[in-house]
Amino acid sequence: SKIRRVEVATGEVTTLAGSGEEGDADGVGDAAEFCHPYGVAISPDGCALFVADQCNDKIRRVEVATGEVTTVAGSGTRGSADGVGDAAEFEGPAGIASSPDGSTLLVASDDGLRQVCVAAPPPPPSFAPIVVPPSTLGADFAKTRGDASLPEGKVTFLVGDDEERIEHVSKNNLCARSPVFRTMFGIGMKERDAAEVTVSHTDLVSFTALIDYLLSDKFDLGEEEGRAQRALDLRELAQMYQVPRLELLCAQALQESVAPATAVPLLEAAHTMSDGRLLAQCRRFVADHAAEVRASGGVEQLRDLGVAKGLLGDALDQVAELKGTVAALNGTQG
């Protein structure tokens, strides 16, 4: 009994492991023995083969690079006992498959479908509090003293489609706090001497919050209702104007805002922003609080915000009460 390897491109066949004699021995290459090896599964990384060694009633592992064979589970005595390693028993294991993360094998044998853990599952994602560094407000403004390159005067911003006004803001102070404003009002730029600047990419509330933070370190997202969306909008401005501490404050607020009514919209936002941390947190919340998410209208949000993109990942598989409903909703979209 052998484990053979076939090169697809050339058809060349080589023996990876097994002496050709029926037996039961771990070892390297032809020093190893099998007895009617049946099912084979490869690990996700391609480094190992797992073999259902049917007549030895064992699960064997073959290292692809070296041909080394070891026994993963099974005492060699036919039975159905659960246990660790050689304390477990199988009855004629035949079919075998690996989980996508390589941590678990599913084995079909005469005693039913068995599960073999071959690696510790990955730890759940950490949602430790985001650390926001101390304010640099004083140090930033201190740098304006004696800097002849800073612009003179004030600017009025015309914000949004309605060009709502934020009036008489010191260009000097804006330059001290944001490298983008420093460039905007720098030497040679048309905004340097402009009395008014149009800002069309945001709304008055969000842009006012940005200016308030730059001038005073004020960070106030207002009432709880709508807080998550305000944090998203302000975070986008913080990224645009290169204000990293404000971005972290917004990220911190978003982390604290994950709740039954916000988990799904934040899931979509995290995907759009490529925020893996927030995406993982929202997935975990949906899995752990399925009933609350459903009660708050989360199932309809899942339909509207694109479950087809797979944003929930493994979390959806863990939540049967959501999975069936979401599948039905997706089916009605035509």
N, C-alpha and C positions, 0 to 999 in steps of 0.2 A: 504494500500500500504506500503510495507516494503522493506528494503534492507537486504538480507539474506547472511549469510556466511556459506560455506560448508568446513569442514576440509577434505582435499583430502584423507589423510591416513585412517581416521576412518569413514567418511561419516556423521559425526556429523553436524547438522544444527543449527545455532543460528541466532538470529535477531540482526543485527548491529544497525539499526536505523529505525524508523517508527512505528507509533502506530497501523497500520493496517486499520485505517480509512482514507478515502480520504479527503485530506485537504491541507492546505498550511501553514506550521508553521516551523520555525527554532527551534532548541532545541537539547537536548542530549538524545540519545537512543529513547525510546518510546514516548518521549515528542514531537518529530518531526513528521511532516506529509508530505506525498507526494500524488500526484494525477497521477497515471499511470506512474511511473518511467520506462523509456524505455532503452536508451543506458547507458552503464557504462564504464568508463575508469579509470585506476589506474595510479597514478603519478609514475615517474621513480623510486623514492625512496621507493615506497610502502606505504607511510604514509597517502595518501589521495585517496578517490574515488571521481570521478566527475560524476554526474548523470544528464542525460537529463530528466528533470521532464516534461513530454510531455504535460499533460493537464493543468499544472500550467504555461507553457510557460517560464520556468526558467532553469538555470543551477545551480545545487546544489553541495555542497562539503560536504563529510562525512569524518571525521577524523577516521581512522581505529582503533587507540588505544583507543579512548574514545567514539566513536559513535556520536560526536557532528556534527550537521548539520547546515550549513550556506548557504546563497544564494550568488553565485558568480556574476551572471548577470541575468537580466530580471526583468521587472516591474510587471509581472503577467498579463498584458494586452496584448492580442494577437496583433502582428504587426511586422514591419520589421525595426524599427528605430535602427540606430547605436547609441552608447553612452557608458558611463562608469557605471558599476554596474546596479542599478535599473532604469537608464535612457534608457537602451537598451530594445528592444522588440524582441520576437521570435514568430514564428508560428509553434507550435507543434514540438519542437526539439526532434529528435529521435536518430540518430547516433551520437557518440561522440568519439574522439580519442585525445590522448595527443602527443605533439611533443617529440622527444627524450630527450631534455633538460628540459622538464616539464614546459616551460615558456608559452606555447600556447596550447589552445584546438581548434580543428576543429569540428564544430557542423553542422550536416546535418538536415535541417528542411524544412517545406513547403515553406519557403521564400528563399531557396537556402543554399549554404554552407557559414557558418559564422565563423569568427575567434574571439576567446576570449583570451585575454592576462591575465594570472593568476599570472605571476611573471615577474619581470623585467628581460630582457635578460641579460646574462653575459656580462660584459664590454669587449670591444675588447682588445686583448693583448697589453701590453705596450711595446713600443720599445724605451724607454728612452735610451739616450747614456750610453754606458758601461763606468764605472768609473775605470780608471787605477791609481793605487797608485803611489806615488813618487818612484823614483829610489833608490835602495839600493846599488848601485855600490860602492860608497865610503866606506860605512859601511862594506860591504862584504870584500873588500880588506884590510881594516884596521884590520880585525880579523886575517889576515895571519901573522902579526908581533908577533913573540914570540911563534908561534904554532909549537912545535917540531914534532907533529904527521903528519904534511903535507909532501908530498913526494918531493924529489928533482928532478930537471931536466925537460926536455921537451919531448913532444911526437909528432910523426907524424901520422896523420890519413890516412888510405887508404880507400877511400870512394867509395861505389857502386860497380857494377859488373866489372868496368874497373879499380878499385883500384886507382882512381885519388887522388893526394896527397895534404893534407893540412899540411905544415911542421912547426916544431919547435914551438909548442904551450906549454906554461908553465903549467905543471900539477898543480902547486901550485895555480895558478889563477883559473883554472877550478874547483878545489875542493872548492874554496871559494864561487863559484857562483851556483853550482849544487850539491845537495846531491847524485845524481847518480854518478857523476864523483868522488865525495869524497869516495864513496864506491868502485868504480872501481880502483882507485889508492891508496886505503887504505892499511893498514898493512895486509900482508898475502895474498893479491890478486895478481894474476900473472901479472896484468898490472902495478903494482907499479913500477917495474924496467924496463918495456918494452919500447923500443925506438919507436916501431910502433904498432898501434892498428887498426885492420880492422873493418870498419863500413859498413855493407852490406845492411842495411835496409833502406837506403835513397840515395839521389843523392848529387852531389858536391855542387850545388847551395844552396840547403836547408841546408845542414850541415854547409857550410861556413857562411850562415846567422845566424845560431845558435851560432857558435863560435864568430862571430863578435859581436853579442849581449852580450854574456857572458863577453867578454873582454873590451867592450867599450859602452854598451847600444845602439849601433847602430841598428836601426830598419828601414830598407829600402826594400820595396817589389818591387821596380823598376817601370817599365812602367805600365800604366793602363791595357793594354792587358795582360792577364794571371795573373793579380794581385790576383784574388780570389783563383786560384789554388795554387799560391805560399803561400798565407796566410794559406790555408788548410794544405799544407805540413809542413810549419813551426810550425803551431799549434800542429800538431801531434808530432813533435820533442820536443816542449815545454812541452807537457804532459809526454812524455817518459822520459825526463831528469829533470822533476819536477822543471820547471821554471815558476811559476804561473804568474808573471807580463808579461812575453813574451806571454803567452797563452792569457791573456786579451788583449794585443795589437793586436794579430792576430784576436781574436773574434771581436774587435772593427773594424778592417779593413774589416772583412767579412760582418759585419752589414752595412758598408758603400758601399759594393760592390754589393749589391742586385740590379739588373737592368734587363731589358728585356732579355738580352743574358745570364745572369748568374743565374736567379731566379730558373730555373728548375734543373741545375746541383747542385746548393747549396741546393736545397730541398732534393735531394738524399743524399748529403754529411751530411746534418743535421740529416737525419734519421739514417745514418750509425753511426754517432757520438753520437746519442741520445741527440742532442742539441735542446731541445724543444723551446727555444727562437728563434733560427734561423729558425727552421721549421715553426713556426707560422708566422714569418715575411715573409718568402717566399710564404706561402699560401696566406697571405693577399695581397702581391704584385701581384701575379698571378690573384687574383680576381679583383683587382683594375686596372690592366693594361693589360687586356686580349688581346686587339688588338696589343699592342706593343710586348707582348710575342709571339703571333702568328706570327707577321711579322719577328721576329728574329729567327724563326725556333723552337720556344718552343714546338709546337705541336708534331713535330717529336721527340724532346727530351723526351717529356712525354711518348711517345710510347717506346722509347729505355730504359728509366730509370725506368720503372715499375709503371705505374699508377695502375696496378692490386693490388699493395700493399696498395692502398688507401692513398698515401702520401699527396694528395691534400685535403683530408677530405671534410669539408663542402664547401671549396672554389670552388671546381669544380661544385657543384650544383648551385652556384651563377653565373656561367659563361656559359650561354647557347651556345655561339659561339664556345667555346672550347669543351664543353661536347660532342656535336654531332660529331665533327671531331675526337676527341679522341676515342669515341666509335667505329667509323668506322675504325680507324687505328688498334685498338685492335682486331676488327673482322677479319682483313686481316692477322693476325699473325698465325691463324690456331691453 
